[in-house]
Amino acid sequence: MKNLLLLLGIALAFSSCRISADDIRFEEVNRVEVQGITLSQMRLDLGMGMVNDSRVKITVQEGELTVSDPQGDIAQITLREAVTLPKRSAVEVTLPVSIRFRGALGIAGVLPRLQGDADKLKVRGFIRAKGGGVNRKFEISDMPLQVFLNSIGIKDLKSLNLPL
């Protein structure tokens, strides 16, 4: 009987630690700071308002997104370091990201593709987060880029004022 109660207690503890994609909301990008730029890569710090509606502190440990069009991959966006959101909070956090441009000419080669037909641009990837001792991987599969940008509070790429 003790073992059954212990097992039930552990199950209840882990069920309260679950995090879902609905627990985290992106409000808007408030600032963009360029940390470095080369022909093939750009390092940015994005100041972004985020909301954590869960009962646990959430740490976004890893994230990787790939932007593509019908011709192939254009750029890969990677979270450079973990970001922590306090439980039940609305805070501005700094998301340090790296953008690696695909192709022989780097940014010069992909710029016309990024500025072309926005409806053909897609994003895919994943975000790995930890909350209450539980790791969770959220997959993003071939979502239109504009829909993804809207979901994280970005109206369009031009609104970021990137040095492109």
Helices and strands as residue ranges (DSSP letters): H 2-16, G 21-23, E 24-37, E 41-52, E 58-69, E 72-79, E 83-85, E 89-101, H 107-115, G 118-120, E 122-131, E 134-144, H 145-151, G 157-160
